[in-house]
């Protein structure tokens, strides 16, 4: 890892921890500003590694980060625009993973994976359904897209090296957990420490996806 990348990684981790543990008494403006600085740090880390070679999947991952950044900002003001931004981010990641060159297995030898993810999605929707109101269709679409994104991460098994595969799977799974916690907290019931849990899984997810993708991209330029 390059020295400059190490520096930005440390800043990302420290800034994320500061944001997670900022109490309710902290300045709202300060929290908004700090939150808005987190994903740009990952974008810098991404560019450090791909600045001399930007291909199609690189641009998709970059777009996913940019939409995530927009979602972070939008969610502080309105839920639906934030949801739309993250839906776009997941679509970008989904395409990047599926379009990674190599043999696709998700609908062949690994067909049980999308089946299990579909069952998981249905179970989550059933838990939330009675409380969704006019958000039923948007939430169902969002759940389908994010679980398809996770399926596309599993599909990379024969396309990239083991470390890249494991990190992206971890990141995509943490993203599903983070978004599921948001949905449960908003539409079903509040749970203790929801804020720290959501942000810790979210920030870990984004970092794992970026690092995992970069390890695969560097191994297979």
C-alpha positions as CSV (number, residue, x, y, z in Angstrom):
1,X,0.0,0.0,0.0
2,X,1.4,3.4,-1.0
3,X,2.2,5.9,1.8
4,X,-0.3,8.4,0.6
5,X,-3.0,5.7,0.5
6,X,-2.1,4.7,4.1
7,X,-2.5,8.3,5.2
8,X,-6.0,8.7,3.6
9,X,-7.0,5.3,4.9
10,X,-6.1,6.4,8.5
11,X,-8.0,9.7,8.0
12,X,-11.0,7.8,6.7
13,X,-11.0,5.4,9.7
14,X,-10.5,8.2,12.3
15,X,-13.1,10.5,10.7
16,X,-15.5,7.6,10.5
17,X,-15.0,6.8,14.2
18,X,-15.4,10.4,15.2
19,X,-18.7,10.7,13.3
20,X,-20.0,7.4,14.7
21,X,-19.3,8.5,18.3
22,X,-20.5,12.1,18.0
23,X,-23.3,12.4,20.5
24,X,-26.7,14.0,20.1
25,X,-25.2,17.2,21.7
26,X,-22.8,17.7,18.8
27,X,-23.3,20.4,16.3
28,X,-25.7,19.2,13.5
29,X,-23.7,21.3,11.0
30,X,-20.4,19.7,12.1
31,X,-21.9,16.2,11.7
32,X,-23.2,17.0,8.2
33,X,-19.9,18.4,7.1
34,X,-17.9,15.4,8.6
35,X,-20.3,12.9,7.0
36,X,-19.9,14.6,3.7
37,X,-16.1,14.2,3.8
38,X,-16.1,10.4,4.3
39,X,-16.8,9.0,0.8
40,X,-14.6,11.6,-0.9
41,X,-11.7,10.1,1.1
42,X,-12.5,6.8,-0.5
43,X,-12.7,8.4,-3.9
44,X,-9.2,9.7,-3.4
45,X,-8.0,6.3,-2.4
46,X,-9.6,4.9,-5.5
47,X,-8.0,7.4,-7.8
48,X,-4.6,6.9,-6.3
49,X,-4.8,3.3,-7.6
50,X,-6.5,3.7,-11.0
51,X,-5.5,7.2,-12.1
52,X,-3.2,5.8,-14.8
53,X,-5.9,3.4,-16.1
54,X,-9.6,4.1,-16.0
55,X,-11.6,1.4,-17.7
56,X,-15.4,0.8,-17.8
57,X,-15.7,-1.0,-14.6
58,X,-13.5,1.5,-12.8
59,X,-15.9,4.2,-13.9
60,X,-18.9,2.2,-12.6
61,X,-17.3,1.8,-9.2
62,X,-16.4,5.5,-9.2
63,X,-20.0,6.3,-10.1
64,X,-21.2,4.1,-7.2
65,X,-19.0,6.1,-4.8
66,X,-20.3,9.4,-6.2
67,X,-23.9,8.3,-5.9
68,X,-23.2,7.1,-2.3
69,X,-21.7,10.5,-1.5
70,X,-24.8,12.2,-2.8
71,X,-27.0,9.7,-0.8
72,X,-25.1,10.5,2.4
73,X,-25.8,14.2,1.9
74,X,-29.4,13.8,0.7
75,X,-30.4,11.4,3.6
76,X,-29.7,14.2,6.1
77,X,-32.5,16.2,4.5
78,X,-35.0,13.9,2.8
79,X,-35.3,10.1,2.8
80,X,-36.6,9.5,-0.7
81,X,-33.9,11.4,-2.6
82,X,-31.3,9.6,-0.4
83,X,-32.9,6.3,-1.2
84,X,-32.8,7.1,-5.0
85,X,-29.1,8.0,-4.8
86,X,-28.2,4.7,-3.0
87,X,-30.4,2.8,-5.5
88,X,-28.2,4.2,-8.3
89,X,-25.1,3.4,-6.3
90,X,-26.1,-0.2,-6.0
91,X,-26.9,-0.4,-9.7
92,X,-23.4,0.9,-10.5
93,X,-21.7,-1.7,-8.2
94,X,-24.0,-4.4,-9.5
95,X,-23.0,-3.7,-13.1
96,X,-19.3,-3.4,-12.2
97,X,-19.3,-6.8,-10.5
98,X,-21.3,-8.6,-13.3
99,X,-19.2,-7.0,-16.0
100,X,-15.9,-8.1,-14.5
101,X,-14.4,-10.3,-17.2
102,X,-14.5,-14.0,-16.5
103,X,-16.8,-17.0,-16.1
104,X,-20.2,-16.3,-14.6
105,X,-21.5,-19.0,-12.2
106,X,-24.3,-17.3,-10.3
107,X,-27.1,-18.9,-12.4
108,X,-25.4,-22.2,-13.0
109,X,-23.3,-24.0,-10.3
110,X,-24.2,-21.3,-7.7
111,X,-27.9,-21.0,-8.5
112,X,-28.8,-21.6,-4.9
113,X,-27.3,-18.2,-3.9
114,X,-29.9,-16.0,-5.7
115,X,-32.6,-18.4,-4.4
116,X,-31.4,-17.9,-0.8
117,X,-31.1,-14.1,-1.3
118,X,-34.6,-14.0,-2.7
119,X,-35.9,-15.8,0.4
120,X,-34.0,-13.3,2.5
121,X,-35.5,-10.4,0.7
122,X,-39.1,-11.7,0.9
123,X,-38.6,-12.3,4.7
124,X,-37.4,-8.7,5.2
125,X,-40.3,-7.3,3.1
126,X,-42.8,-9.3,5.1
127,X,-41.4,-7.9,8.4
128,X,-41.7,-4.4,7.1
129,X,-44.7,-4.6,4.8
130,X,-47.5,-3.4,7.1
131,X,-45.5,-0.3,8.0
132,X,-44.3,0.7,4.6
133,X,-47.4,2.7,3.5
134,X,-46.8,4.4,0.2
135,X,-43.2,3.3,0.3
136,X,-44.0,-0.3,-0.5
137,X,-43.0,-0.3,-4.2
138,X,-39.8,1.8,-3.7
139,X,-38.6,-0.4,-0.8
140,X,-39.4,-3.6,-2.7
141,X,-37.4,-2.4,-5.7
142,X,-34.6,-1.2,-3.5
143,X,-34.4,-4.6,-1.7
144,X,-34.4,-6.4,-5.1
145,X,-31.5,-4.3,-6.4
146,X,-29.3,-4.5,-3.3
147,X,-29.7,-8.3,-3.1
148,X,-28.9,-8.5,-6.8
149,X,-25.8,-6.5,-6.1
150,X,-24.8,-9.0,-3.4
151,X,-25.5,-11.9,-5.9
152,X,-23.3,-10.1,-8.5
153,X,-20.5,-10.0,-5.8
154,X,-20.8,-13.8,-5.4
155,X,-20.6,-14.1,-9.2
156,X,-17.0,-12.9,-9.1
157,X,-15.7,-16.2,-7.6
158,X,-14.0,-17.4,-10.8
159,X,-13.2,-13.9,-12.1
160,X,-10.8,-12.5,-9.5
161,X,-8.3,-13.5,-6.9
162,X,-9.4,-14.9,-3.5
163,X,-8.6,-11.7,-1.5
164,X,-10.6,-9.5,-3.9
165,X,-13.5,-11.9,-3.9
166,X,-13.6,-12.1,-0.1
167,X,-13.4,-8.4,0.5
168,X,-16.1,-7.5,-2.0
169,X,-18.4,-10.2,-0.6
170,X,-17.8,-8.8,2.9
171,X,-18.5,-5.3,1.7
172,X,-21.6,-6.2,-0.2
173,X,-22.9,-8.2,2.8
174,X,-22.3,-5.4,5.2
175,X,-24.1,-3.0,2.8
176,X,-27.1,-5.3,2.9
177,X,-26.9,-5.4,6.7
178,X,-26.6,-1.6,7.0
179,X,-29.5,-0.9,4.7
180,X,-31.6,-3.6,6.4
181,X,-31.0,-1.9,9.7
182,X,-32.0,1.5,8.3
183,X,-35.3,-0.1,7.0
184,X,-36.0,-1.9,10.2
185,X,-35.2,1.2,12.3
186,X,-37.4,3.5,10.1
187,X,-40.3,1.3,9.3
188,X,-40.6,-1.4,12.0
189,X,-39.1,-0.5,15.3
190,X,-36.3,1.6,16.8
191,X,-33.4,-0.4,18.3
192,X,-30.6,0.7,20.6
193,X,-27.4,2.0,19.0
194,X,-29.0,1.9,15.6
195,X,-27.0,5.0,14.4
196,X,-23.5,3.6,15.3
197,X,-24.5,0.1,13.9
198,X,-25.7,1.5,10.6
199,X,-22.7,3.8,10.1
200,X,-20.1,1.2,11.2
201,X,-21.5,-1.4,8.8
202,X,-21.9,1.2,6.0
203,X,-18.4,2.7,6.2
204,X,-16.8,-0.8,6.5
205,X,-18.9,-1.9,3.5
206,X,-17.7,0.9,1.3
207,X,-14.1,0.5,2.3
208,X,-14.2,-3.3,1.7
209,X,-15.8,-2.9,-1.7
210,X,-13.2,-0.4,-2.8
211,X,-10.2,-2.3,-1.5
212,X,-11.6,-5.6,-2.8
213,X,-12.3,-4.2,-6.2
214,X,-8.9,-2.6,-6.4
215,X,-7.2,-5.9,-5.6
216,X,-9.1,-7.6,-8.4
217,X,-8.5,-4.8,-10.8
218,X,-4.8,-4.6,-10.0
219,X,-4.5,-8.4,-10.4
220,X,-6.4,-8.4,-13.7
221,X,-5.7,-5.0,-15.4
